[in-house]
């Protein structure tokens, strides 16, 4: 209990630090909608009025305090572009992004772990070299090239032409599988190279430790060594990579996929907010992403304790 409270307190301090830095960057380098709203030939009085309406004339500390209150109460204001409440926008778009990204994210990690285990079991053999070459090739391919290639193969008359190219008209499991297939395969292909390379390196390092050599000396089978010793004792880096990839995949991965395929998720509204200078939406996405990183760090530390009770 004391350990959990310590981690929660540590997480709260991290949230304050991370949100402060992100807010400073948005204030100094973020979009200024003053001239977008009133044009370039406005009078000084008009400029001051608009800046007052947008809250730009408020002291920095008050703006930051209001920002924290918005984040913790989830009262995030209204979009400058559409007038819709930002909370309502996020409530509508986050489930779409999760439904879109989770299959590819989970499968990409599972395939990477499986290939890493096969590679370390056959270390130095042709299978290991083939998997290593495959992972390096996957790391060198552009996400956009993969998306375009899959679109041609799966969504046009030049290929099988079975899956829709754009949109998200999901009404049931069948339509969901149709719309999610191409993005999922794209995400698997673009991440499996990095995942395989990482997990192979983790498993190779673990396989060279003393307890593995001792298990071999006592006659443990290759399967026992692989599953009971190597995989089990590699859970700390596996958990770390998996957990800390979640915000990046949901935000940065969905931004490209949703923008390209026209899917109305959080990545698409973030892209639109960047191009339109919609600061309330940007502030909400950046702030909640920062908070999610900190929350995930606290949860990850707690999971470490479950996996290895020796961790203090």
GUKETI-210025 format. One record per residue (C-alpha): x, y, z. Coordinates in steps of 0.1 Angstrom, whole numbers, padded with zeros to 4 digits, always signed. Each point is the difference from the previous one (the first is absolute). Layout:
<sites>
XYZ
...
</sites>
This chain:
<sites>
+0000+0000+0000
+0028+0024+0009
+0018-0009-0032
-0031+0008-0020
-0006+0034+0018
+0036+0009-0006
-0003-0007-0037
-0033+0019-0002
+0016+0031+0017
+0030-0003-0023
-0024-0002-0030
-0018+0031+0011
+0033+0020+0002
+0009-0013-0035
-0034+0011-0013
+0006+0035+0013
+0035+0001-0016
-0011-0015-0034
-0031+0021-0003
+0020+0032+0009
+0026-0007-0027
-0027-0009-0026
-0021+0030+0008
+0031+0023-0003
+0008-0014-0034
-0036+0005-0012
-0001+0036+0013
+0033+0009-0015
-0001-0020-0032
-0037-0010-0004
-0024+0015-0026
-0013+0035+0007
-0035+0002-0014
-0003+0038+0004
+0005+0009-0036
-0017-0032-0012
-0032+0012+0016
+0001+0037-0009
+0023+0003-0030
+0032+0019-0005
-0014+0035-0003
-0017+0002+0034
+0003+0030+0023
+0019-0001+0033
-0033+0000+0019
-0013-0029-0020
+0033-0019+0006
-0002+0006+0037
-0036-0010+0002
+0006-0033-0018
+0031-0008+0021
-0021+0007+0031
-0027-0024-0012
+0026-0026-0007
+0017+0005+0034
+0033+0010-0015
+0002+0031+0022
-0001-0019+0032
+0032-0005+0022
+0019-0032-0007
-0006-0015+0034
-0038+0005-0002
-0001-0015-0035
+0020-0030+0013
-0022-0004+0031
-0031+0002-0022
+0016-0026-0023
+0005-0024+0029
-0035+0005+0012
-0013-0008-0035
+0021-0032-0002
-0010-0013+0034
-0037+0009-0004
+0000-0010-0037
-0018+0033-0006
+0022+0008-0030
-0020+0028-0016
-0012+0003-0036
+0017-0005-0033
+0008+0033-0017
-0007-0016-0034
-0033-0018+0005
-0013+0014+0034
-0005-0035+0013
+0011-0008+0035
+0035-0016-0001
-0011-0026+0026
-0027-0011-0024
+0024-0001-0029
+0024-0022+0020
-0028-0022+0013
-0010-0007-0036
+0034-0004-0016
+0021-0018+0026
-0020-0033-0002
+0004+0001-0038
+0038+0003+0004
+0002-0028+0026
-0021-0023-0022
+0022+0008-0030
+0034-0002+0017
-0002-0027+0027
-0002-0031-0024
+0031+0010-0019
+0018+0012+0031
-0006-0032+0020
+0007-0023-0030
+0031+0019-0009
+0015-0006+0034
-0011-0036+0002
+0015-0007-0034
+0032+0018+0010
+0002-0021+0032
-0006-0032-0018
+0026+0007-0027
+0025+0011+0027
-0005-0033+0018
+0005-0020-0032
+0031+0020-0008
+0016-0005+0034
-0009-0037+0000
+0018-0004-0034
+0027+0026+0007
+0027+0001-0027
-0019-0023-0023
-0017+0010-0033
-0034+0005+0017
+0016+0026+0023
+0017+0017-0029
-0033+0000-0020
-0019+0016+0029
+0027+0026+0005
+0000+0009-0037
-0038+0002+0001
+0000+0023+0030
+0026+0023-0016
-0019+0001-0032
-0032+0008+0019
+0017+0029+0018
+0012+0015-0032
-0035+0001-0017
-0019+0032+0001
-0034-0001+0017
-0016+0019-0029
+0015-0024-0026
-0015-0030+0020
-0034+0017+0002
+0000+0008-0038
+0012-0035-0009
-0027-0017+0021
-0026+0023-0013
+0008-0010-0036
+0001-0037+0009
-0031-0002+0022
-0022+0030-0010
+0002+0004-0037
-0008-0020-0032
+0038-0005-0004
-0002-0023+0030
-0027-0019+0018
-0022+0032+0004
-0017-0013+0032
+0005+0028+0025
-0011+0036+0000
+0026+0027-0006
-0015+0028+0021
-0025+0007+0027
-0012-0018+0031
-0036-0012-0005
+0001-0026+0028
-0034-0016+0008
+0010-0034+0012
+0029-0026+0001
+0000-0006-0037
+0003+0037-0010
+0025+0005+0029
+0023-0027-0014
-0003+0015-0035
+0010+0035+0011
+0027-0011+0025
+0018-0026-0021
+0022+0023-0022
+0010+0023+0029
+0007-0030+0023
+0023-0017-0026
+0017+0033-0006
+0007+0005+0036
+0013-0035+0005
+0024+0002-0030
+0013+0034+0011
+0006-0010+0037
+0009-0037-0002
+0036+0008-0012
+0007+0023+0030
-0018-0024+0024
+0018-0031-0013
+0034+0018+0002
-0007+0012+0035
-0013-0033+0014
+0027-0021-0016
+0026+0022+0017
-0017-0003+0033
-0003-0038-0003
+0036-0004-0012
+0013+0020+0030
-0022-0021+0024
+0012-0033-0016
+0036+0009+0008
-0005+0003+0038
+0012-0024+0026
-0034-0014+0010
-0006-0011-0036
+0034-0018-0002
-0008-0017+0033
-0034-0011-0013
+0017-0015-0031
+0026-0017+0022
-0027-0017+0020
-0017-0013-0031
-0029+0023-0004
-0017-0004-0034
+0003+0028-0026
-0038+0007+0003
+0003+0004+0038
+0030+0023-0003
-0018+0021-0027
-0034+0003+0017
+0007-0003+0037
+0033+0018+0002
+0007+0022-0029
-0035+0013-0007
-0010+0003+0037
+0032+0018+0010
-0004+0024-0030
-0034+0013+0012
+0014+0033+0014
+0012+0013-0034
-0030-0015-0018
-0024+0018+0024
+0020+0032-0004
-0001+0000-0038
-0036-0011-0002
-0014+0026+0025
+0020+0030-0011
-0009-0007-0037
-0037+0004+0007
-0003+0039-0001
+0025+0002-0029
-0020-0025-0021
-0034+0014+0008
+0010+0036-0007
+0029+0001-0025
-0009-0033-0018
-0037+0008-0003
+0008+0036-0012
+0016-0014-0032
-0024-0029-0005
-0032+0020+0007
+0011+0030-0021
+0008-0023-0029
-0031-0022+0002
-0024+0028+0011
-0009-0018+0033
-0016+0023+0025
+0022-0008+0030
+0021+0020+0024
+0029+0000-0025
-0021+0016-0027
-0014+0028+0023
+0036+0006+0012
+0012+0004-0035
-0029+0023-0008
+0007+0020+0032
+0036+0005-0011
-0009+0012-0034
-0028+0022+0013
+0018+0014+0030
-0028-0013+0023
+0018+0005+0033
-0027-0014+0024
+0001-0034-0018
+0039+0000-0001
+0002+0009+0036
-0023-0028+0010
+0017-0026-0022
+0036+0010+0011
-0010+0003+0037
-0019-0033+0001
+0029-0017-0018
+0024+0014+0026
-0022-0012+0028
-0004-0034-0016
+0038-0004-0002
+0003+0007+0037
-0030-0023+0010
+0016-0027-0021
+0033+0004+0017
-0016-0004+0034
-0020-0031-0012
+0032-0014-0015
+0019+0004+0032
-0028-0018+0018
+0001-0028-0026
+0038-0003+0006
-0007-0007+0036
-0025-0027-0009
+0024-0017-0025
+0031+0003+0023
-0008+0007+0037
+0037+0007+0006
-0004+0034-0017
-0002+0028+0026
</sites>
